[in-house]
Amino acid sequence: MIIPQRIQIQTQTGCNGRCIFCPNEQSIQAHLPTGRMSKELFCSIIDQLTPLKPHRIMPYLQNEPLLDERLPELIEYIHQKMSKVTTLVVTNGTKLTNELGEKLIESGLKRLKVSLQSLDDEINKKLMGYSAKPVIENIINFSNLLKKKHSDMDFRVSSIVTSKNEKEIEEMKKFWSKYGIRLVLSSLENRGGNISDVKELSNTPEMRLRRGCIRPTRDMCILFNGKVVLCCVDWLRTVILGDLNEKSITEIWNTPRLQMIREGLNMEDCCHLPEICKDCAEAVENYRKTPPWLKQIKKSFKQVFKNLTQ
């Protein structure tokens, strides 16, 4: 039996940003169910995870986590059960007030990353849907608060390198360095093929492609209603692996379907993968050399996948 090492939990749906590198708008237009995870379900998930000793728990998934005012309380519950586990929150920083910042420090949160794509108001507005200046102020204020509280929380700013902000990356590094804040850079990805203008956003002629995606082997992604989605880029919930209202974490994590997907991601030519993997930059290499006869076999597996989830 294998266990998930990283767990993302969507405590509630919704985001106040409109990042063009996230499929947030598509999920809204798809009229997917929305809501808030009950505290009972959240605690049940944490209780199940406690004996499994995961490496990291992230109480956010495809949402803006600081919109949930219960977040410090939920993080505190995690550390009551698992004092050494790494808790990580990634936020857009728009709601990172001093009051909330103090609560997050007191909760025992180990790591916090603020996503900010530019120091320029207009560029950040185009990329994320809001001006940069208020978030910059929140970041600096929180950094000062950490020093005042003598907190050892790992605090960083995170940026995705795109064609829109690549020219100011060095400036951003120098700016955040002045405040003793680490800037973490990441590559653009197409979020399972859900970003329509990804080529325009990319700062390279071809997006970096990978083969052998490890997300389904490492990360469990739990939606607000207890359903477990394939991975963090499956915004439209195309592959639901199970429901934690009906099955345990270990049962869902060791289902035949998920094992089939894991094996498929490590094969040169594979018919075992769901459609979202076909278009994903993390796994697309698996499809590049697939011969026609194998593609036909892949189609026949769709019914098998359907039967496994019923």
C-alpha positions in Angstrom: 0.0 0.0 0.0 1.3 3.4 -0.9 0.3 6.7 0.8 0.0 10.3 -0.5 2.9 12.5 0.5 1.3 15.8 -0.3 -2.3 16.6 0.2 -4.2 19.6 -1.1 -7.5 20.4 0.5 -10.0 22.9 -1.0 -11.6 24.3 2.2 -14.0 26.3 0.0 -14.3 27.2 -3.7 -13.8 30.7 -5.2 -11.1 33.2 -6.0 -11.1 37.0 -6.2 -8.4 36.9 -8.9 -8.6 36.4 -12.6 -5.2 35.1 -13.5 -4.9 34.4 -17.2 -2.6 31.4 -16.5 -5.3 29.7 -14.4 -8.5 28.0 -15.7 -10.6 29.8 -13.1 -12.9 31.5 -15.6 -13.5 28.2 -17.4 -14.6 26.5 -14.2 -17.0 29.3 -13.4 -18.5 29.1 -16.9 -18.8 25.3 -16.5 -21.2 25.9 -13.6 -19.5 23.3 -11.4 -20.8 22.7 -7.9 -19.4 25.2 -5.4 -19.4 25.4 -1.6 -17.5 25.2 1.6 -16.0 22.1 3.3 -17.6 21.3 6.6 -15.3 21.4 9.6 -16.4 17.8 10.4 -15.2 16.6 7.0 -11.9 18.6 7.3 -11.2 17.1 10.7 -12.0 13.6 9.5 -9.5 14.0 6.7 -6.8 15.2 9.0 -7.5 12.4 11.5 -7.1 9.9 8.7 -3.9 11.5 7.6 -2.3 11.6 11.1 -1.2 7.9 11.2 -0.1 8.1 7.5 2.5 10.9 8.3 2.4 12.8 5.0 5.2 15.2 4.2 3.0 18.2 3.4 -0.5 19.4 3.8 -1.8 22.4 1.8 -5.2 23.7 2.7 -5.9 25.2 -0.7 -6.8 23.9 -4.1 -7.8 25.9 -7.2 -9.0 28.7 -4.9 -7.9 31.8 -2.9 -7.4 30.2 0.5 -7.4 33.5 2.5 -11.1 34.1 1.5 -11.9 31.3 4.1 -11.8 33.1 7.5 -11.6 29.7 9.2 -8.1 29.0 7.7 -6.0 29.8 10.8 -8.2 27.6 12.9 -8.0 24.7 10.4 -4.2 25.0 10.2 -4.1 25.0 14.0 -6.0 21.7 14.0 -3.5 20.2 11.5 -0.7 21.0 13.9 -2.5 19.7 16.9 -2.6 16.3 15.2 0.8 16.5 13.4 3.2 19.0 14.9 6.0 18.3 12.5 4.1 18.2 9.2 4.8 21.0 6.7 1.8 23.2 6.1 1.9 25.4 3.0 -0.5 28.1 1.8 -0.2 29.8 -1.6 -2.2 33.0 -1.8 -2.6 36.0 -4.1 -2.0 38.2 -1.1 -4.9 40.5 -1.6 -6.4 39.5 1.8 -3.1 39.3 3.7 -3.9 41.9 6.4 -1.9 42.4 9.6 -4.8 40.9 11.6 -5.0 37.8 9.4 -1.2 37.6 9.3 -1.0 37.4 13.1 -3.5 34.6 13.1 -1.6 32.7 10.5 1.6 33.0 12.5 -0.2 31.8 15.7 -1.7 28.9 13.8 1.7 27.4 13.4 1.7 27.7 9.6 5.1 26.6 8.3 5.3 28.1 4.8 3.5 30.9 3.0 3.9 31.9 -0.6 2.4 35.0 -2.2 1.8 34.9 -5.9 2.6 38.2 -7.6 3.5 38.4 -11.3 4.8 42.0 -11.7 5.7 45.1 -9.7 3.9 47.1 -12.3 0.2 47.8 -11.6 -0.9 47.5 -15.2 1.1 44.4 -16.1 -0.1 42.6 -12.9 -3.6 43.6 -13.6 -3.4 42.0 -17.1 -1.9 38.8 -15.6 -3.9 38.5 -12.4 -6.8 40.9 -12.6 -5.8 43.4 -10.0 -3.1 46.0 -9.3 0.3 45.1 -7.8 0.8 47.9 -5.3 -1.7 46.8 -2.6 -0.3 43.3 -2.6 3.3 44.6 -2.5 2.3 46.6 0.7 0.8 43.5 2.2 3.9 41.4 1.5 6.2 44.0 3.0 4.0 44.5 6.1 3.8 40.7 6.6 7.5 40.4 6.3 8.0 43.0 9.0 5.4 41.3 11.2 7.3 38.0 10.9 10.5 39.8 12.1 8.6 41.5 15.0 7.1 38.2 16.1 10.5 36.4 15.7 8.7 33.9 13.5 10.7 31.3 11.5 7.9 30.8 8.9 9.2 30.2 5.4 7.9 33.3 3.5 8.4 33.8 -0.2 7.0 35.6 -3.2 6.3 33.4 -6.2 6.2 34.4 -9.9 5.6 32.5 -13.1 7.9 33.6 -15.9 5.9 34.6 -19.0 6.3 36.7 -22.1 4.5 39.5 -20.2 6.9 39.8 -17.2 10.2 38.2 -18.3 11.9 41.6 -18.9 11.4 42.6 -15.2 12.5 39.4 -13.5 15.9 40.7 -12.6 14.3 43.9 -11.2 11.9 41.8 -9.2 14.8 39.8 -7.7 16.6 43.0 -6.6 13.4 44.6 -5.3 12.5 41.7 -3.0 16.1 41.1 -2.0 16.1 44.6 -0.4 13.4 43.3 2.0 15.1 40.0 2.6 12.3 38.2 0.8 13.1 35.3 -1.5 11.6 35.4 -5.0 10.7 31.9 -6.4 10.3 31.5 -10.1 8.4 28.8 -11.9 7.8 27.8 -15.5 4.5 28.4 -17.3 2.4 25.2 -17.8 -0.8 24.7 -19.7 -2.8 23.3 -16.7 -3.9 20.1 -18.4 -4.5 21.9 -21.7 -7.0 24.3 -20.1 -5.1 27.5 -20.9 -6.2 28.6 -24.4 -3.6 31.4 -25.0 -0.7 29.6 -23.4 1.5 30.0 -26.5 1.1 33.8 -26.4 2.0 33.7 -22.7 5.0 31.4 -23.0 8.4 33.1 -22.9 10.0 30.3 -25.0 9.2 29.1 -28.5 8.1 25.8 -27.1 6.8 25.1 -23.7 8.9 22.7 -21.6 7.4 19.3 -21.8 7.8 16.4 -19.4 7.3 12.7 -19.4 6.6 10.6 -16.3 4.4 13.1 -14.3 4.6 12.2 -10.6 1.6 14.1 -9.4 -0.8 11.1 -9.2 1.9 9.3 -7.3 2.6 12.0 -4.8 -0.3 14.5 -4.5 -3.9 13.9 -3.4 -6.3 16.7 -4.3 -9.5 16.9 -2.3 -12.4 19.1 -3.3 -14.6 21.0 -0.9 -17.3 18.2 -1.1 -14.9 15.4 -0.3 -14.4 14.2 -3.8 -10.9 13.5 -4.9 -9.8 14.8 -8.3 -7.0 13.4 -10.3 -4.6 16.3 -9.8 -4.3 20.0 -9.2 -4.7 21.0 -12.9 -8.0 19.1 -13.3 -10.0 22.2 -12.8 -13.0 20.9 -14.7 -13.1 17.7 -12.5 -12.9 15.3 -15.5 -11.4 12.5 -13.4 -13.0 11.8 -10.0 -11.1 9.1 -8.2 -13.5 8.7 -5.2 -15.5 10.4 -2.5 -14.1 10.7 1.1 -17.7 10.7 2.4 -17.9 7.1 1.2 -14.3 5.7 1.2 -11.1 6.2 3.1 -8.0 8.1 1.9 -6.1 4.8 1.6 -8.9 3.1 -0.3 -9.1 5.9 -2.9 -5.3 6.3 -3.1 -4.9 2.6 -4.0 -7.7 2.2 -6.5 -7.0 0.1 -9.7 -7.8 3.1 -11.9 -5.2 5.4 -10.2 -2.6 2.6 -10.3 -3.3 2.2 -14.0 -2.7 5.9 -14.6 0.5 5.9 -12.6 1.9 3.0 -14.7 0.8 4.8 -17.9 2.7 7.9 -17.0 5.9 5.9 -16.9 5.4 4.2 -20.3 6.8 5.4 -23.6 3.6 4.7 -25.4 0.5 4.3 -23.3 -3.2 3.9 -23.7 -3.9 3.9 -20.0 -4.2 7.7 -19.6 -7.3 9.9 -19.3 -7.9 12.7 -21.8 -6.6 15.5 -19.5 -3.1 13.9 -19.5 -3.1 13.9 -23.3 -3.0 17.7 -23.4 -1.0 18.4 -20.3 2.5 19.7 -20.5 3.5 17.5 -17.6 2.6 14.3 -19.5 2.2 15.1 -23.1 5.4 13.4 -24.2 3.7 10.1 -23.6 1.6 10.8 -26.6 4.1 12.1 -29.1 5.0 8.7 -30.6 1.8 6.8 -30.1 1.1 4.8 -33.2 -2.5 4.7 -34.7 -3.2 1.2 -33.6 -2.3 2.0 -30.0 -4.5 5.1 -30.2 -7.4 2.8 -31.2 -6.7 0.6 -28.1 -6.8 3.7 -26.0 -10.3 4.5 -27.1 -11.4 1.0 -26.1 -10.1 1.7 -22.6 -12.5 4.6 -22.1 -15.3 2.2 -21.4 -13.1 0.4 -18.9 -12.4 3.7 -17.1 -16.1 4.5 -17.1 -17.0 1.2 -15.5 -14.2 1.6 -12.8 -15.7 4.8 -11.6 -19.3 3.7 -11.4 
